[in-house]
Amino acid sequence: MRLKDKVAVITGGTRGLGRAIAERYLDEGASVVCAARNPYRIDQLVEQLPDRVMYHETDVTSPESVEGLLEAAARTFGRVDILVANAGVNRDGKVDRLAVDDWRAMVDTNLSGTYFSLRAAARLMTAQGSGRIVTVSSSMASRVAVGAGGYSATKAAIECLTRVSAIELGPKGVQVNCLAPGVLDDGMGRALTDNHKVWDAYRTRFALGRVGTLDEAALGAVFLASDDSSYVNGHVLEVNGGLLWA
Ligand SMILES: NC(=O)c1ccc[n+]([C@@H]2O[C@H](COP(=O)([O-])OP(=O)(O)OC[C@H]3O[C@@H](n4cnc5c(N)ncnc54)[C@H](OP(=O)(O)O)[C@@H]3O)[C@@H](O)[C@H]2O)c1
């Protein structure tokens, strides 16, 4: 019960990695607010634990929407101890072909969405004098792959934002770290593993010979939100099984 009685807000918490993090946080004793544009199947979790799970319709590309999310979470549960800024999108396209709308979707959701979430949480947490913020990057922030220019650029920027936030907010009692998963077996990772031609070419680049599970990445998010990481700040935690990638 490493997160007993903590209150966590998880953007993109309805499915994929965010959902896996929500389930792990619940196992560890936290209450969770799962935020996204659509509820997906979050009612299953709400029905199981109505006092500890809340869905809040949120669009992270809107600062007002994210501020409303943090206010609703604090109103319902009394405080917010943890933010996981997880919502993200991926659009492939070589740099000379990537559609402007796709570029904007990644910048608006991944980078601006993370910033708006972090900013709203930081204001609330610095007033409390404590808090944990976990941003979500990707192994693609520090490696290159054809067609991943826009996605990688937004994820690299998230890592930079994390480090700066850590030194600004650390003195106010708020720790900021980043989870950088490799390729996972569900969510957006499936675009790679479901494409057999591409996956056969990439398979040998995973030192453990397989992709990770959503739950294995979620365990990293538990570590970064719990007292187990009480002296970790401004860190990018790679959970990628050892990626042999140029
Ligand atoms: N899965 C992987 O292999 C992998 C690897 C490395 C990093 N990651 C990172 O992990 C995070 C989650 O990815 P995933 O694989 O779980 O993706 P996913 O299955 O596509 O889930 C994305 C989540 O983000 C939400 N979302 C998207 N746009 C949003 C917006 N504008 N406002 C609020 N919520 C929004 C989605 O809900 P709605 O669409 O209903 O809003 C959904 O809940 C991303 O940041 C991704 O870059 C994933």
The ligand as a Gaussian input file, in Angstrom:
#p B3LYP/6-31G(d) Opt

LIG

0 1
 N        1.912000       2.250000     -25.380000
 C        3.202000       2.418000     -25.638000
 O        3.868000       1.541000     -26.219000
 C        3.893000       3.690000     -25.184000
 C        5.288000       3.725000     -25.248000
 C        5.961000       4.900000     -24.852000
 C        5.235000       5.979000     -24.383000
 N        3.868000       5.912000     -24.339000
 C        3.167000       7.106000     -23.845000
 O        2.190000       6.704000     -22.905000
 C        1.088000       7.614000     -22.933000
 C       -0.204000       6.832000     -23.102000
 O       -0.130000       6.129000     -24.338000
 P       -1.068000       4.857000     -24.644000
 O       -0.273000       3.904000     -25.412000
 O       -1.759000       4.421000     -23.426000
 O       -2.106000       5.551000     -25.662000
 P       -3.667000       5.290000     -25.886000
 O       -4.019000       3.882000     -25.585000
 O       -3.922000       5.833000     -27.236000
 O       -4.362000       6.208000     -24.764000
 C       -4.216000       7.601000     -24.825000
 C       -5.043000       8.218000     -23.717000
 O       -4.875000       9.649000     -23.798000
 C       -6.174000      10.244000     -23.887000
 N       -6.092000      11.488000     -24.651000
 C       -5.656000      11.672000     -25.915000
 N       -5.791000      12.955000     -26.281000
 C       -6.310000      13.611000     -25.199000
 C       -6.700000      14.953000     -24.943000
 N       -6.590000      15.925000     -25.879000
 N       -7.191000      15.261000     -23.728000
 C       -7.330000      14.312000     -22.774000
 N       -6.996000      13.026000     -22.958000
 C       -6.501000      12.687000     -24.162000
 C       -7.045000       9.175000     -24.545000
 O       -8.431000       9.361000     -24.296000
 P       -9.402000      10.181000     -25.315000
 O       -8.933000       9.904000     -26.708000
 O      -10.760000       9.669000     -25.012000
 O       -9.258000      11.620000     -24.939000
 C       -6.528000       7.933000     -23.843000
 O       -7.116000       7.811000     -22.574000
 C        1.364000       8.579000     -24.089000
 O        1.906000       9.781000     -23.599000
 C        2.389000       7.837000     -24.928000
 O        3.199000       8.712000     -25.670000
 C        3.185000       4.792000     -24.723000

